[in-house]
């Protein structure tokens, strides 16, 4: 078991019976376009209590909840529920909420998120079309920096040059690359393309890399299979611009929590003690202000 305190920067909670929040990706029969059949994880409730049970003994000190509700009439309803979860269970400690960055009423939505919870730290928006070069989306992205909020971003290697250019134009906004760029394949050719993309994105100093979710496209993963992806994230971005997450409970489909943390610890053992602390907790605490 890893002895280092761990800040988990990517967790999801839900209540499928909540009267206002909706989770399109967790509806019966819905097949994930990348992960395929995830029916066995679609429990009615995964809250702070269920998460606490999964992490028992793993020295997790804080957690960041990243937007899970999809299709709700009002995205702020999820933030209201997450604040209630924090008050009832102690989890999470920060919220990356949902909002459309190209929306005309973005400022008002951000205000309501902030009023709903002091834990608000960022926004994740699954933008539509070629949104990384959309001026309206860029205005919303810049607005996050003005408010001290980060932008959690899903971005594959093919679009990392666009994300770099966006980040350079608006350096006041911290861009958090989710899931190490969500590598979809494990072929040598894909790895080389992904590395080039990561090196390109790392050229923007306001971008940080979240190493998480590597099991989603490597279901039978081992320490050795995830090691090169982990190590290149650190090589490209540097220790001070990387931190760790689990993508829990999605990655519960492929492992248990302790195994993931132990794998991170084994790979990180090559770094100094201070660098390990940075990866496991300090960088996340700084970026998400927790």
N, C-alpha and C positions, 0 to 999 in steps of 0.2 A: 504493500500500500504506500502510495506517495505521501511523504511527510509534509510537503509544502502546502500551505494554504492555497486554495484554488477559488478563483472567481470565474464562474461559468458565464460566458458572454453570449450564449445562444440557447435559450430554452423557450418552450411553448406550453402554455396552459390553455384549457378550454372547458366550456360547459355546454354540451350539445342541447341541454334543456333550458338554457337561458332564454328568456322571452324576447330579448332584443339583439343579441349577438348571433351572427351566422358564420358557419365554417364550411364553405363550399367544398373544400378538399377533404372533409371528414364525413361527408354524407354517404349513406349506404350505397354501394355500387359504383361510386365515383372512383375511377382508376387514375392514379397519378401519371402524368405524361412521361415522367422520367423514372420514377421508382416502381411503377406498375401497381400490383395489388398490395394495398396496405391495410386491408380490412382488419387484420388482427390487432392493429393499434388504435382502432376507432372506438375506444371506450367512451361511455357517456360523459365522464368527468375526468379530467387530468388537471388537478389544481396544485396549489402550494403544498398541500398535505401529501398527495401522491408523489410529488417531486421529492419532498423531504424523506419519504420512505426509500426511494430509489438511491439517494445519495448518502444514506446512513453510513458513517464511518469513513467517508471519503474526504473529510476536512474541507468541505465546500463552505466558504464564508459568505459569499454574495452571489447573486445571479441577475442577469439581464434578460428580461423578457422581450423577445422580438415578435412583432405583429404576427398573430395567428388567425384572427378572424378575417374572413373574406366573404364579401357579399352582404354585410350588414347595412341597414339603411343609414345608420350614422356611425362612423368609425370611432367616435368618442365613447360609445357605449362600452367598447372593449376596455378602454382606459379606466372608466369608472369601475368596472368589474375587477380589473387588476389592482386598483387601489384598495378595493375591499379585500382582495386576497392578501395583499401586503399587511393590512391591519389585522386580519384573522389568523394568518399563518406565518407571517414574517417574510414571505417570499412573494414577488421578486423585490430587488433593491433598485432597479432602474427599468424604465419602459421605453422601448423603441416602438412607436405607435404607427398607425396607418393614416395616410393622407395622400391626396392626389396633388403632386407638386405643381401641376400645370393648371390647377383649378383657380377660377377667379376669386373664390372665397377662401383661399388657403389661409390667409392671415387670421380670419375669424375661426377657422377650424383649429389652427394651432393655439389660439387663445383659449378655446374651450378645452383642448387637451390639457393645457397647462393649468387651467382652473380645476380640472377633474383630478389631477394628481401632481404633487410636487416631485414625483419620481420620473417625470418626462425628461428624456435625455436625447431623443432622436426620432427620426421618421424612416420607415421603409416604404417605398412605393414601387410596386411592380408596374413600371411605366409601359405604355402601349406604343407600338411602332418603333421608329428610330428615335426614341425619346432623349438619348444622350446628346443629340445635336439639335434638339427642339428648344428654341429661345424661351418659350413659355415654361418649359420644365426647368431650364437653367435659372430663370428668375426665382422659381420656387426653391431650387437648390441653394441659391445665394441667400434667400430669406432665412434658411435654417442657420447659416453661419451668423447672421445678424442677431439671432436669438440664442446663440450658444448651443444649438442642437446639431448633432451629427446626422449624416445620411448613411444608413446601412444600405449597401448596394449589392444586388445579385448581378454579376457580370462575368460572362464567359470570355475566354482569351481573344476571340475574334473581335470583341468590341472594346478591349482594354485601351487601345489608342484613343478612342473617343472619350472614355472615362478620364484618361490622363489629361486630355485637352480641357475638358470641363473643369477638372480640379485645378488646373493651372490658372484658368480664367477667374476662379472664385476660391482663392486659397484660404479665405477666412472660414470656409466650411470644411470640417473634417469628414472625409469620405472613408467609411469602413467597408472594406471589401469582404463580403460574407463568404464563408465556406471555401476559403483559399481559391476563390475564382470558380468554384463548383466544377472541377474537372470531370468531364463526362465519360472519358475513356481511359484505359490503362495501357495503351500501346506506346511503343517508343516514339513514333511520329507525333502522337498527340502530346506526349510529355515535352518534346522539344518545342512544339508550337505554344503550349501553355507556358513554358519557361520564358520564351520570347515575349509573350503577352505580359507576364508578371514583371519582367524587367522594364518593359515600356511603361506600365502603370506606376511602378515604383519611382519613376523619374519625377512624378509630382509629389512634392514633400508633404502635402496635406493628406495623403492617402496612407491608411494603416491597414494591416492585413489580419483578418480573423482566421486562424487555423481551426477549422471545425468541419463537421459533416463529411469527412473523407470516406466514411463507410457507405454512403448512399450509392455510389457507383463502384464500390469495391466491397461487396457484401460479405465476402469471406476473407476480409482483411487480416493482415498480421502486422506486427511491428515493422518488419522489413518491407512490407508492401506500402505502408504509408510513410515510411522514413524519408524517401527522396522528395516527396511532396512537401512535407514539413520542413526539411532542411533547405529546400530552395526558397520557400517563403522567407526564411530567416536570411538566406544569402541575398535575396533581392531587396528586401525592405529593411534589414537590420533588426537586431534584437529590440530596439526601442520603438519600432513600429509594427510589432507583432504581438498578438496575445491569443489565448486559447478559448475554445468553446466546445460544447458537446453536441449541439443540435438535439437536445433531449426533449421529448421521448421519441422523436423520429428514429434516431440511431439506436434506440432500444430494440428495434427490429433486428439488429445485426450484432448486438453485444450487450454486456452489462456495464454499468457505470464504472465500477472499479477497474475493469479491464481497460477501458478507454483511458482513465487517468493514469494507470500504471504504464500504459504504452507511451503516453506523453512524457512521463517522467523518465522512462528509459531512453527515449530519443534525446530529451533535453539534458541528460546527464553529462553530455560532452561539453556543455557550457558551464561557465562559472556559477557559483552560488547566487551572486547578484543577478546574473542574466536569467537564471531559472526563476527567481522571484519575480523578475520583470515579466517574463512570459506567463507565469501562473497567476499573478495577481496585480502587481504594481502598475503595469501599463494599462490594464483594463480599468483599474480604479481611477487613473488619471484621465483617460479618454472619456469614460462615462461618468466621471465626477461622483464616484461612490466610495 
